[in-house]
Amino acid sequence: MHDTRSGAELARSFDLSALPPAFYDDPFPYYHALRTFDPVLRLGDGSYFLTRYADLQAVYRDTKTFSSDKHVEYGPKYGTDSLLYEHHTTSLVFNDPPLHTRVRRIIIGALSPKAVTALEPGLIAMVDALLDALAAKDDVDLIEDFASTIPIEVIGNLLGVPHGERAPLRDWSTAILSALEPSVSPAAQTAGNRAVDEFLAYLRILVADRRKHPGDPESDVLTRLLHGEDTGERLTESELLHNCIFLLNAGHETTTNLIGNGLAALLDWPEQKQRLIDESAPIESAIEEFLRYDSSNQLGNRMTATDAIVGGVPLPAGTPITLCIGAANRDPEQFPDPDTLDVRRSPNRHLAFASGPHQCAGLHIARLEGRIGISRFLRRFPAYRLRGQPKRGGRARFRGFQSIPVQLT
């Protein structure tokens, strides 16, 4: 499905609260039109939609002017007495210093380079076992059978969630994150609140058990979060529980879409796929290009804490802003031939993990999972091809596939 209107018409009619079906399949013509004709677009609700790389960078760098706190914005959206409101206003990503700084410092300590490096042997073994299972199947879905399984297992291992208790994690994560869409139906809100409630109830049991039986803080992130910092600073019970949910949600969504979007893109760019298969291009640069070309997280949000100017447009204090990461990562001012997949692209300073103090805390884990997952899949099944029509997830904020049916040989 394609929108045949001109670029000027696409920009003039753009409405984040009522996106056309064609947008979910291919948002990039809309992004291109907005960057060209109205890069600092005022939407009908008085908020602004930014699509240029330089404007996003400026906002990311200035955390005093552009606030990440969501108490004002999410009160009307979810209701201040809802669990979705409690969760999204407590999690790391939707807060400003000093709370953001304190929580991030403890989480970063739990996701140290040493801890991430230690994951690699186990991750390789897990991915190879998944590939063995794929080889035994006639019908394979890259998302259900492969991409979505990897981050659930990794985060489950980091938090010490027993294998027999991981089944609900993906559905909880999807329901909670779906409620972050620009427009949320009552049914999606109900599902999101129920998921937070069930997830919190499970985590209370898990945390109580870990307090009695601590793991190794070098490898058990939940134990590390419980211990806090060497200074004795610890998370409150609410901060601990909600940021455990955040870790799963952020890790699950980003990595599932990185692997799924990357393997799907290679089918559209067979010469790039061959470069990875014959190792004429490094998998590390390919991962960065997948992150840029079809970013898992397409939209971010800020609110002006003071009067500001963005892209020459004055924005009064209290103005909500949507940062279009997907558009910035295709900005020709920053990336030559931005609509071309180039697995050897360098430099590649994409914004898939945001930038500045709010840069994704789990980016090293996501890169590791993407590198191991995609490289070992290509080595095992270099001739994979579609056996049906892939289905997008139907979301604007998080861009990925619901299913990618493939034939492996």
DRENDO-1510 file (C-alpha; in Angstrom, 1 decimal, always signed):
<recs>
REC; n; res; u; v; w
REC; 1; MET; +0.0; +0.0; +0.0 .
REC; 2; HIS; +1.5; +3.3; -1.1 .
REC; 3; ASP; +0.3; +6.9; -0.7 .
REC; 4; THR; +0.4; +8.6; -4.1 .
REC; 5; ARG; +0.1; +12.2; -2.9 .
REC; 6; SER; +2.9; +14.7; -3.5 .
REC; 7; GLY; +5.5; +15.4; -0.8 .
REC; 8; ALA; +3.9; +18.8; -0.1 .
REC; 9; GLU; +0.5; +17.2; +0.4 .
REC; 10; LEU; +1.9; +14.5; +2.7 .
REC; 11; ALA; +3.5; +17.2; +4.9 .
REC; 12; ARG; +0.5; +19.4; +4.9 .
REC; 13; SER; -1.9; +16.7; +5.9 .
REC; 14; PHE; +0.3; +14.9; +8.4 .
REC; 15; ASP; -1.5; +14.1; +11.6 .
REC; 16; LEU; +0.2; +11.9; +14.2 .
REC; 17; SER; -3.1; +11.1; +15.9 .
REC; 18; ALA; -4.7; +9.8; +12.7 .
REC; 19; LEU; -2.0; +8.1; +10.6 .
REC; 20; PRO; -3.0; +6.4; +7.4 .
REC; 21; PRO; -2.5; +2.7; +6.9 .
REC; 22; ALA; +0.2; +3.3; +4.4 .
REC; 23; PHE; +2.3; +5.0; +7.0 .
REC; 24; TYR; +2.7; +1.9; +9.1 .
REC; 25; ASP; +4.0; -0.1; +6.0 .
REC; 26; ASP; +6.4; +2.7; +4.9 .
REC; 27; PRO; +6.8; +5.9; +6.9 .
REC; 28; PHE; +9.8; +7.1; +5.0 .
REC; 29; PRO; +8.0; +9.1; +2.3 .
REC; 30; TYR; +6.2; +11.0; +5.0 .
REC; 31; TYR; +9.4; +11.6; +6.9 .
REC; 32; HIS; +11.1; +12.9; +3.7 .
REC; 33; ALA; +8.2; +15.2; +2.9 .
REC; 34; LEU; +8.3; +16.6; +6.4 .
REC; 35; ARG; +12.0; +17.2; +6.4 .
REC; 36; THR; +11.7; +19.0; +3.1 .
REC; 37; PHE; +8.6; +21.1; +3.6 .
REC; 38; ASP; +8.0; +21.4; +7.3 .
REC; 39; PRO; +10.8; +20.0; +9.5 .
REC; 40; VAL; +9.5; +21.6; +12.7 .
REC; 41; LEU; +5.8; +20.8; +12.2 .
REC; 42; ARG; +3.1; +22.2; +14.5 .
REC; 43; LEU; +0.5; +19.6; +15.0 .
REC; 44; GLY; -3.2; +20.2; +15.7 .
REC; 45; ASP; -2.8; +19.7; +19.5 .
REC; 46; GLY; -0.1; +22.4; +19.7 .
REC; 47; SER; +2.8; +19.9; +19.9 .
REC; 48; TYR; +5.7; +19.9; +17.5 .
REC; 49; PHE; +7.1; +17.1; +15.3 .
REC; 50; LEU; +10.8; +17.2; +14.5 .
REC; 51; THR; +12.4; +15.3; +11.6 .
REC; 52; ARG; +15.9; +16.8; +11.0 .
REC; 53; TYR; +19.0; +15.2; +12.5 .
REC; 54; ALA; +20.6; +18.4; +13.7 .
REC; 55; ASP; +17.4; +19.5; +15.5 .
REC; 56; LEU; +17.2; +16.1; +17.3 .
REC; 57; GLN; +20.8; +16.3; +18.3 .
REC; 58; ALA; +20.3; +19.8; +19.7 .
REC; 59; VAL; +17.4; +18.6; +21.8 .
REC; 60; TYR; +19.2; +15.5; +23.1 .
REC; 61; ARG; +22.1; +17.6; +24.2 .
REC; 62; ASP; +20.1; +20.2; +26.2 .
REC; 63; THR; +18.5; +18.3; +29.0 .
REC; 64; LYS; +17.8; +21.5; +31.0 .
REC; 65; THR; +15.7; +23.0; +28.3 .
REC; 66; PHE; +14.1; +19.8; +27.0 .
REC; 67; SER; +12.6; +17.7; +29.7 .
REC; 68; SER; +12.1; +13.9; +29.6 .
REC; 69; ASP; +9.8; +14.0; +32.6 .
REC; 70; LYS; +6.3; +12.7; +31.6 .
REC; 71; HIS; +4.2; +13.5; +34.7 .
REC; 72; VAL; +2.4; +16.4; +32.9 .
REC; 73; GLU; +2.0; +14.6; +29.6 .
REC; 74; TYR; +1.0; +11.2; +30.8 .
REC; 75; GLY; -1.6; +12.3; +33.5 .
REC; 76; PRO; -4.3; +13.1; +30.9 .
REC; 77; LYS; -3.2; +10.2; +28.7 .
REC; 78; TYR; -3.4; +7.4; +31.3 .
REC; 79; GLY; -5.0; +8.9; +34.4 .
REC; 80; THR; -2.8; +9.7; +37.4 .
REC; 81; ASP; -4.2; +6.7; +39.4 .
REC; 82; SER; -3.4; +4.1; +36.7 .
REC; 83; LEU; -0.6; +1.6; +36.8 .
REC; 84; LEU; +0.6; +2.7; +33.3 .
REC; 85; TYR; +1.1; +6.2; +34.6 .
REC; 86; GLU; +2.9; +4.9; +37.7 .
REC; 87; HIS; +5.2; +2.7; +35.5 .
REC; 88; HIS; +6.0; +5.2; +32.8 .
REC; 89; THR; +6.7; +8.1; +35.2 .
REC; 90; THR; +9.0; +5.9; +37.3 .
REC; 91; SER; +11.1; +4.1; +34.6 .
REC; 92; LEU; +14.5; +5.4; +33.8 .
REC; 93; VAL; +13.8; +6.8; +30.3 .
REC; 94; PHE; +11.0; +9.1; +31.3 .
REC; 95; ASN; +12.7; +11.1; +34.1 .
REC; 96; ASP; +15.1; +14.0; +34.5 .
REC; 97; PRO; +18.1; +14.4; +36.8 .
REC; 98; PRO; +18.6; +13.9; +39.7 .
REC; 99; LEU; +16.3; +10.8; +39.6 .
REC; 100; HIS; +17.4; +9.8; +36.1 .
REC; 101; THR; +21.0; +10.2; +37.1 .
REC; 102; ARG; +20.7; +8.1; +40.2 .
REC; 103; VAL; +18.7; +5.3; +38.6 .
REC; 104; ARG; +20.9; +5.2; +35.5 .
REC; 105; ARG; +24.1; +5.0; +37.5 .
REC; 106; ILE; +22.9; +1.9; +39.3 .
REC; 107; ILE; +21.6; +0.3; +36.1 .
REC; 108; ILE; +24.8; +1.1; +34.1 .
REC; 109; GLY; +26.8; -0.5; +37.0 .
REC; 110; ALA; +24.7; -3.6; +36.6 .
REC; 111; LEU; +25.3; -3.6; +32.8 .
REC; 112; SER; +29.0; -3.0; +32.9 .
REC; 113; PRO; +31.2; -3.9; +29.8 .
REC; 114; LYS; +32.6; -6.8; +31.9 .
REC; 115; ALA; +29.1; -8.2; +32.5 .
REC; 116; VAL; +28.1; -7.8; +28.8 .
REC; 117; THR; +31.3; -9.5; +27.6 .
REC; 118; ALA; +30.6; -12.4; +30.0 .
REC; 119; LEU; +27.3; -13.0; +28.2 .
REC; 120; GLU; +28.8; -13.9; +24.8 .
REC; 121; PRO; +29.6; -17.6; +25.2 .
REC; 122; GLY; +26.2; -18.3; +26.6 .
REC; 123; LEU; +24.5; -16.2; +24.0 .
REC; 124; ILE; +26.3; -18.1; +21.2 .
REC; 125; ALA; +25.2; -21.4; +22.6 .
REC; 126; MET; +21.6; -20.2; +23.0 .
REC; 127; VAL; +21.5; -18.9; +19.4 .
REC; 128; ASP; +23.0; -22.0; +18.0 .
REC; 129; ALA; +20.4; -24.1; +19.8 .
REC; 130; LEU; +17.7; -21.9; +18.3 .
REC; 131; LEU; +19.2; -22.4; +14.8 .
REC; 132; ASP; +19.2; -26.2; +15.4 .
REC; 133; ALA; +15.5; -26.0; +16.2 .
REC; 134; LEU; +14.8; -23.9; +13.1 .
REC; 135; ALA; +16.6; -26.5; +10.9 .
REC; 136; ALA; +14.1; -29.1; +12.1 .
REC; 137; LYS; +11.0; -27.1; +11.1 .
REC; 138; ASP; +9.3; -26.8; +7.8 .
REC; 139; ASP; +7.6; -23.5; +8.5 .
REC; 140; VAL; +9.8; -20.8; +10.1 .
REC; 141; ASP; +8.8; -17.4; +11.4 .
REC; 142; LEU; +11.8; -15.2; +11.9 .
REC; 143; ILE; +10.1; -13.2; +14.6 .
REC; 144; GLU; +8.2; -15.9; +16.6 .
REC; 145; ASP; +10.9; -18.6; +16.3 .
REC; 146; PHE; +14.1; -16.5; +16.4 .
REC; 147; ALA; +14.2; -12.8; +16.8 .
REC; 148; SER; +11.8; -12.4; +19.8 .
REC; 149; THR; +13.2; -15.4; +21.7 .
REC; 150; ILE; +16.8; -14.1; +22.0 .
REC; 151; PRO; +16.2; -10.9; +24.1 .
REC; 152; ILE; +13.6; -12.6; +26.3 .
REC; 153; GLU; +16.2; -15.3; +27.1 .
REC; 154; VAL; +19.0; -12.7; +27.6 .
REC; 155; ILE; +17.0; -10.4; +29.9 .
REC; 156; GLY; +15.5; -13.4; +31.7 .
REC; 157; ASN; +19.1; -14.6; +32.4 .
REC; 158; LEU; +20.2; -11.2; +33.6 .
REC; 159; LEU; +17.3; -10.9; +36.0 .
REC; 160; GLY; +17.5; -14.5; +37.0 .
REC; 161; VAL; +13.9; -15.3; +35.9 .
REC; 162; PRO; +13.5; -19.2; +35.9 .
REC; 163; HIS; +13.0; -20.6; +32.4 .
REC; 164; GLY; +9.6; -22.1; +33.3 .
REC; 165; GLU; +8.4; -18.6; +34.2 .
REC; 166; ARG; +9.3; -16.7; +31.1 .
REC; 167; ALA; +6.3; -17.4; +29.0 .
REC; 168; PRO; +4.3; -14.3; +29.9 .
REC; 169; LEU; +7.2; -11.8; +29.5 .
REC; 170; ARG; +6.8; -11.0; +25.8 .
REC; 171; ASP; +3.1; -10.4; +26.0 .
REC; 172; TRP; +3.5; -8.2; +29.0 .
REC; 173; SER; +6.2; -6.2; +27.3 .
REC; 174; THR; +4.2; -5.8; +24.1 .
REC; 175; ALA; +1.1; -4.6; +25.9 .
REC; 176; ILE; +2.9; -2.1; +28.0 .
REC; 177; LEU; +4.8; -0.6; +25.1 .
REC; 178; SER; +1.8; -0.6; +22.8 .
REC; 179; ALA; +0.2; +1.9; +25.3 .
REC; 180; LEU; +3.0; +4.4; +24.3 .
REC; 181; GLU; +1.6; +4.8; +20.8 .
REC; 182; PRO; +0.6; +8.4; +19.9 .
REC; 183; SER; -3.1; +7.2; +19.9 .
REC; 184; VAL; -4.1; +4.5; +22.4 .
REC; 185; SER; -7.5; +2.8; +22.3 .
REC; 186; PRO; -9.3; +2.0; +25.6 .
REC; 187; ALA; -8.7; -1.7; +24.9 .
REC; 188; ALA; -5.0; -1.1; +24.6 .
REC; 189; GLN; -4.9; +0.9; +27.8 .
REC; 190; THR; -6.8; -1.8; +29.7 .
REC; 191; ALA; -4.3; -4.4; +28.4 .
REC; 192; GLY; -1.4; -2.2; +29.3 .
REC; 193; ASN; -2.6; -1.7; +32.9 .
REC; 194; ARG; -3.3; -5.4; +33.3 .
REC; 195; ALA; +0.2; -6.2; +32.1 .
REC; 196; VAL; +1.8; -3.8; +34.5 .
REC; 197; ASP; -0.3; -5.3; +37.4 .
REC; 198; GLU; +0.6; -8.9; +36.5 .
REC; 199; PHE; +4.3; -8.0; +35.9 .
REC; 200; LEU; +4.6; -6.2; +39.3 .
REC; 201; ALA; +2.9; -9.1; +41.1 .
REC; 202; TYR; +5.4; -11.5; +39.6 .
REC; 203; LEU; +8.4; -9.3; +40.3 .
REC; 204; ARG; +7.5; -8.9; +44.0 .
REC; 205; ILE; +7.8; -12.6; +44.4 .
REC; 206; LEU; +11.0; -12.8; +42.4 .
REC; 207; VAL; +12.6; -9.9; +44.4 .
REC; 208; ALA; +11.5; -11.4; +47.7 .
REC; 209; ASP; +13.2; -14.6; +46.8 .
REC; 210; ARG; +16.4; -12.9; +45.6 .
REC; 211; ARG; +16.6; -11.0; +48.8 .
REC; 212; LYS; +16.7; -14.3; +50.7 .
REC; 213; HIS; +18.9; -16.0; +48.1 .
REC; 214; PRO; +21.2; -13.4; +46.4 .
REC; 215; GLY; +23.0; -14.2; +43.2 .
REC; 216; ASP; +26.4; -13.2; +42.0 .
REC; 217; PRO; +26.2; -9.4; +41.5 .
REC; 218; GLU; +28.8; -9.7; +38.7 .
REC; 219; SER; +26.3; -11.6; +36.5 .
REC; 220; ASP; +22.9; -11.3; +38.2 .
REC; 221; VAL; +21.5; -7.8; +37.4 .
REC; 222; LEU; +18.6; -8.1; +39.9 .
REC; 223; THR; +21.1; -8.8; +42.7 .
REC; 224; ARG; +23.2; -5.9; +41.6 .
REC; 225; LEU; +20.1; -3.6; +41.6 .
REC; 226; LEU; +19.2; -4.7; +45.0 .
REC; 227; HIS; +22.7; -4.1; +46.3 .
REC; 228; GLY; +22.8; -0.6; +44.7 .
REC; 229; GLU; +26.0; +1.3; +44.6 .
REC; 230; ASP; +29.1; +1.0; +46.7 .
REC; 231; THR; +28.1; +4.3; +48.3 .
REC; 232; GLY; +25.1; +2.6; +49.8 .
REC; 233; GLU; +22.6; +4.3; +47.5 .
REC; 234; ARG; +19.8; +2.0; +46.6 .
REC; 235; LEU; +16.6; +2.1; +44.5 .
REC; 236; THR; +13.3; +2.4; +46.3 .
REC; 237; GLU; +11.0; -0.7; +46.0 .
REC; 238; SER; +8.9; +1.1; +43.4 .
REC; 239; GLU; +12.0; +2.2; +41.4 .
REC; 240; LEU; +13.4; -1.3; +41.5 .
REC; 241; LEU; +10.2; -3.0; +40.3 .
REC; 242; HIS; +9.4; -0.6; +37.5 .
REC; 243; ASN; +12.9; -0.4; +36.2 .
REC; 244; CYS; +13.1; -4.2; +36.0 .
REC; 245; ILE; +10.0; -3.9; +33.8 .
REC; 246; PHE; +11.8; -1.2; +31.9 .
REC; 247; LEU; +14.9; -3.4; +31.3 .
REC; 248; LEU; +12.8; -6.2; +29.9 .
REC; 249; ASN; +10.7; -3.8; +27.7 .
REC; 250; ALA; +13.6; -1.8; +26.3 .
REC; 251; GLY; +15.8; -4.9; +25.7 .
REC; 252; HIS; +13.0; -7.0; +24.2 .
REC; 253; GLU; +11.7; -4.4; +21.7 .
REC; 254; THR; +14.9; -3.0; +20.5 .
REC; 255; THR; +16.6; -6.3; +19.9 .
REC; 256; THR; +13.7; -8.2; +18.4 .
REC; 257; ASN; +13.2; -5.4; +15.9 .
REC; 258; LEU; +17.0; -5.0; +15.2 .
REC; 259; ILE; +17.3; -8.7; +14.2 .
REC; 260; GLY; +13.9; -8.9; +12.4 .
REC; 261; ASN; +14.3; -5.6; +10.5 .
REC; 262; GLY; +18.0; -6.4; +9.7 .
REC; 263; LEU; +17.3; -9.9; +8.2 .
REC; 264; ALA; +14.3; -8.5; +6.3 .
REC; 265; ALA; +16.3; -5.6; +4.9 .
REC; 266; LEU; +18.9; -8.0; +3.6 .
REC; 267; LEU; +16.3; -9.8; +1.5 .
REC; 268; ASP; +15.7; -6.4; -0.2 .
REC; 269; TRP; +19.4; -5.8; -0.7 .
REC; 270; PRO; +20.9; -9.1; -1.8 .
REC; 271; GLU; +24.3; -7.6; -2.7 .
REC; 272; GLN; +24.6; -6.4; +0.9 .
REC; 273; LYS; +23.6; -9.8; +2.2 .
REC; 274; GLN; +26.3; -11.4; +0.1 .
REC; 275; ARG; +28.9; -9.0; +1.5 .
REC; 276; LEU; +28.1; -10.3; +5.0 .
REC; 277; ILE; +28.0; -13.9; +3.9 .
REC; 278; ASP; +31.4; -13.7; +2.2 .
REC; 279; GLU; +32.7; -11.5; +5.1 .
REC; 280; SER; +33.8; -8.6; +2.8 .
REC; 281; ALA; +31.9; -6.4; +5.2 .
REC; 282; PRO; +32.2; -6.6; +9.0 .
REC; 283; ILE; +29.1; -7.5; +11.0 .
REC; 284; GLU; +29.7; -4.7; +13.4 .
REC; 285; SER; +29.2; -2.0; +10.8 .
REC; 286; ALA; +26.2; -3.9; +9.4 .
REC; 287; ILE; +24.5; -3.8; +12.8 .
REC; 288; GLU; +24.9; +0.0; +13.0 .
REC; 289; GLU; +23.4; +0.3; +9.5 .
REC; 290; PHE; +20.4; -1.9; +10.4 .
REC; 291; LEU; +19.9; +0.4; +13.4 .
REC; 292; ARG; +20.0; +3.5; +11.2 .
REC; 293; TYR; +18.1; +2.2; +8.1 .
REC; 294; ASP; +15.1; +0.8; +9.9 .
REC; 295; SER; +15.3; +2.0; +13.5 .
REC; 296; SER; +13.4; -0.1; +16.1 .
REC; 297; ASN; +12.4; +3.0; +18.1 .
REC; 298; GLN; +11.1; +5.6; +15.6 .
REC; 299; LEU; +9.8; +8.3; +18.0 .
REC; 300; GLY; +10.9; +9.9; +21.2 .
REC; 301; ASN; +9.4; +12.7; +23.3 .
REC; 302; ARG; +10.4; +15.8; +25.2 .
REC; 303; MET; +8.7; +18.9; +26.7 .
REC; 304; THR; +10.2; +22.4; +26.8 .
REC; 305; ALA; +11.0; +23.3; +30.4 .
REC; 306; THR; +11.7; +26.9; +29.3 .
REC; 307; ASP; +11.1; +29.0; +26.2 .
REC; 308; ALA; +13.3; +27.6; +23.4 .
REC; 309; ILE; +14.1; +27.9; +19.7 .
REC; 310; VAL; +14.4; +24.7; +17.6 .
REC; 311; GLY; +15.3; +25.0; +13.9 .
REC; 312; GLY; +14.5; +28.7; +14.0 .
REC; 313; VAL; +11.0; +28.1; +15.4 .
REC; 314; PRO; +10.2; +29.6; +18.9 .
REC; 315; LEU; +8.6; +27.1; +21.3 .
REC; 316; PRO; +7.2; +28.4; +24.6 .
REC; 317; ALA; +7.8; +26.6; +27.8 .
REC; 318; GLY; +5.5; +23.6; +28.3 .
REC; 319; THR; +5.4; +22.6; +24.6 .
REC; 320; PRO; +5.4; +18.9; +23.9 .
REC; 321; ILE; +7.9; +17.7; +21.2 .
REC; 322; THR; +8.0; +14.5; +19.2 .
REC; 323; LEU; +11.5; +13.5; +18.0 .
REC; 324; CYS; +11.3; +11.5; +14.9 .
REC; 325; ILE; +14.4; +9.2; +15.1 .
REC; 326; GLY; +13.4; +7.3; +12.0 .
REC; 327; ALA; +13.4; +10.5; +9.9 .
REC; 328; ALA; +16.6; +11.8; +11.4 .
REC; 329; ASN; +18.4; +8.6; +10.6 .
REC; 330; ARG; +17.4; +9.1; +6.9 .
REC; 331; ASP; +18.4; +12.8; +6.8 .
REC; 332; PRO; +20.6; +13.4; +3.7 .
REC; 333; GLU; +22.4; +16.2; +5.5 .
REC; 334; GLN; +23.9; +13.6; +7.8 .
REC; 335; PHE; +23.9; +10.4; +5.7 .
REC; 336; PRO; +24.8; +10.2; +2.0 .
REC; 337; ASP; +22.2; +8.2; +0.0 .
REC; 338; PRO; +20.2; +7.7; +3.2 .
REC; 339; ASP; +17.6; +5.4; +1.6 .
REC; 340; THR; +20.3; +2.9; +0.6 .
REC; 341; LEU; +21.3; +0.1; +2.9 .
REC; 342; ASP; +25.1; +0.1; +3.0 .
REC; 343; VAL; +26.5; -2.5; +5.5 .
REC; 344; ARG; +30.0; -0.8; +5.2 .
REC; 345; ARG; +28.7; +2.7; +5.9 .
REC; 346; SER; +31.2; +4.8; +7.8 .
REC; 347; PRO; +30.8; +7.1; +9.7 .
REC; 348; ASN; +27.4; +6.1; +10.9 .
REC; 349; ARG; +26.4; +8.3; +13.8 .
REC; 350; HIS; +22.8; +7.2; +13.9 .
REC; 351; LEU; +20.3; +8.1; +16.7 .
REC; 352; ALA; +18.7; +4.7; +17.1 .
REC; 353; PHE; +19.8; +4.6; +20.8 .
REC; 354; ALA; +19.2; +8.4; +21.2 .
REC; 355; SER; +22.1; +10.6; +22.3 .
REC; 356; GLY; +23.4; +12.4; +25.3 .
REC; 357; PRO; +22.6; +11.6; +28.9 .
REC; 358; HIS; +19.5; +9.6; +27.8 .
REC; 359; GLN; +21.4; +7.3; +25.4 .
REC; 360; CYS; +20.1; +3.8; +25.8 .
REC; 361; ALA; +21.7; +2.1; +28.8 .
REC; 362; GLY; +21.5; -1.4; +27.2 .
REC; 363; LEU; +23.0; -0.5; +23.8 .
REC; 364; HIS; +26.0; -2.8; +24.3 .
REC; 365; ILE; +23.7; -5.8; +25.0 .
REC; 366; ALA; +21.5; -5.0; +22.0 .
REC; 367; ARG; +24.6; -4.7; +19.7 .
REC; 368; LEU; +25.9; -8.0; +21.0 .
REC; 369; GLU; +22.6; -9.8; +20.5 .
REC; 370; GLY; +22.2; -8.4; +17.0 .
REC; 371; ARG; +25.8; -9.3; +16.1 .
REC; 372; ILE; +25.6; -12.9; +17.3 .
REC; 373; GLY; +22.0; -13.5; +16.2 .
REC; 374; ILE; +22.3; -12.1; +12.6 .
REC; 375; SER; +25.9; -13.4; +11.9 .
REC; 376; ARG; +25.2; -16.9; +13.0 .
REC; 377; PHE; +21.9; -17.0; +11.2 .
REC; 378; LEU; +23.5; -16.0; +7.9 .
REC; 379; ARG; +26.3; -18.5; +8.4 .
REC; 380; ARG; +23.8; -21.3; +9.0 .
REC; 381; PHE; +21.1; -20.3; +6.5 .
REC; 382; PRO; +22.6; -18.1; +3.8 .
REC; 383; ALA; +19.9; -18.9; +1.2 .
REC; 384; TYR; +16.9; -18.0; +3.4 .
REC; 385; ARG; +14.0; -16.4; +1.5 .
REC; 386; LEU; +10.4; -15.3; +2.0 .
REC; 387; ARG; +7.7; -17.9; +1.7 .
REC; 388; GLY; +4.9; -15.4; +2.4 .
REC; 389; GLN; +4.1; -11.8; +3.0 .
REC; 390; PRO; +5.8; -10.3; +6.1 .
REC; 391; LYS; +3.4; -8.5; +8.5 .
REC; 392; ARG; +4.4; -5.3; +10.1 .
REC; 393; GLY; +3.6; -4.7; +13.8 .
REC; 394; GLY; +1.2; -1.8; +13.0 .
REC; 395; ARG; +2.8; +0.6; +15.4 .
REC; 396; ALA; +4.3; +4.1; +14.8 .
REC; 397; ARG; +6.7; +4.4; +17.8 .
REC; 398; PHE; +8.2; +0.9; +17.6 .
REC; 399; ARG; +8.9; -0.3; +14.1 .
REC; 400; GLY; +9.2; -4.0; +13.6 .
REC; 401; PHE; +7.5; -7.1; +12.2 .
REC; 402; GLN; +4.8; -9.2; +13.7 .
REC; 403; SER; +5.8; -12.1; +11.5 .
REC; 404; ILE; +8.3; -12.9; +8.7 .
REC; 405; PRO; +7.6; -16.3; +7.2 .
REC; 406; VAL; +10.7; -17.7; +5.5 .
REC; 407; GLN; +12.0; -20.8; +3.9 .
REC; 408; LEU; +15.5; -21.6; +5.1 .
REC; 409; THR; +17.0; -23.6; +2.3 .
</recs>
